[in-house]
């Protein structure tokens, strides 16, 4: 028994030596220095704190026994500013050759500029809340939307991340939106530009690409992709418009795929379920797939084709 144990420990030690030697190949994955990238756990905690700033009465803070809005707000903002400033400085130093002093100065400027955007972000979020409540007859009240709806959560985190993205903060905006993605199944790149009164209904499986532009009063359902027509060019496509533009007052139903940087969905259009669009759509257009023929089989193996009810069978939406 002892001999087997000794042999096992020797194999483990040899394996550790092999892996340690593999770390010496000077690849990106071989980096050993700690604290050269933002801390995901701290970023995720910052999301919770920022949501308390956006919705002060809906996300609880268990740090304080007595709730005094003014005192707690000051402490919360100071806390967010301190940790966000540190994480931005780390992100700057990890992404480009910059001195610690310059990174610290830039991080302070970015942190202050971001926090100054919070009133504007809250104003946009209020319109998203109104759009969700107006657009969903299942919503009993706005508090339910704030507390329970994944769409509003994903949009709000994205608006916060987008503000940092606009300030050229590396990595942190993507960590934020990927955290929201993991919680909701809604994948919105922080680079996407989104107008007011944006409503995501249900939401699971939605993908919105980096260069997407979305206007005001847009509603999209689960499984919608606003993506690139092709990514075979890889890094050569960086900086180019790859994703569609959705103009004002457009509704996109479940499972639709709208692809390409030259694809513009004109205002007041309705895009039906499961369509695949790679070209511009004129304003005020309804796009749908003609109702597919449904075949039914009874127990004897006969194929039956029942009549399709309604005068306009091609307008079916799965929501």
C-alpha positions, 0 to 999 in steps of 0.5 A: 500500500505504501509503495503504491502511494509513493509511486502515485505521489511521484507521478503527481510531482512529475506531472507538476514539473511537466506543466510548470515547464510548459508554462515557459513557452511564453504564450498568452495562456502561460502568463503567471503574473497575478493582478494584470487583468481585472478581477471578474468577481469584483466586476460582478460585485460592481454590477450589483452596486451599480444596479442599486444606484439605478434602482435604489429601492429594488436591489438591497444592500445588506451592509447597512443596518439603518437605511438612510438614503443620503448617507448610504448613497454617498458611501455606495458611490465612494465604494463604486468609484474606488473599486471601479477606478482600481479595476480600470487602471488594471485593465489599462495597464494590461492592454497597452504599454502605459506607466502606472501613473498615467494609468491611474490618471486616466482611470480617475478621469474615466471613473468620474466621467462614467459616474457622471453618465448615471443620470442619463443611463437612468433616464434611458432605463426608465423608458425601457421599463415603460416599454416592458410594462406597456408591451407585456400584458402579463406584467402586473406592475412595473415593480415586477418588471424591475425585479423579475424580468431578465430582459430589463436586467440585460438591457440595464447592464448593457447600458452601463457597460456601453457607457464604459465601452464609449470611454474606451475601457478595455475588457471590463464592459465585456465582462459585464455583458457576459455576466448578464448573458450567463444569468439571462441567456441574452447576449448583447455586445457592449458596443451595440448602440440602443435607443430609448424604449427598448423591450426584450420579451422573454429574451432567451437566445437573443444575440446582438452584435457589436456594431448593431444600431437599434433605434427607439421603440424597438421590440424583439422576442426570444431567439432573435439574432442581429449578427454578422453575415460572415466572420470568416475574415476574422480580425480583418473585419475589426472596426467594420460595420458587420451588424444590422441597423434596426430603425425606430418602431420595429418589432422582430418576432421569435427566431428571426435572423437579421445579418450584415452591416448593410442590412437596414430594417426600415422604421415601422416594419414587422419581422415575422418568426424564423425569417432570415434577412440579409438585405435592406427592408423598406420602412413599413414592411411586413416580412413573414414566411408563408405558412408551411404545410402541416402533415398529420398521421393517424394510427393507421398511417394515413396522412391527413391535412386539416384546413388552416383556419383564418383568412391570413394564415401566413401571419403566425407569430410564436411568442 
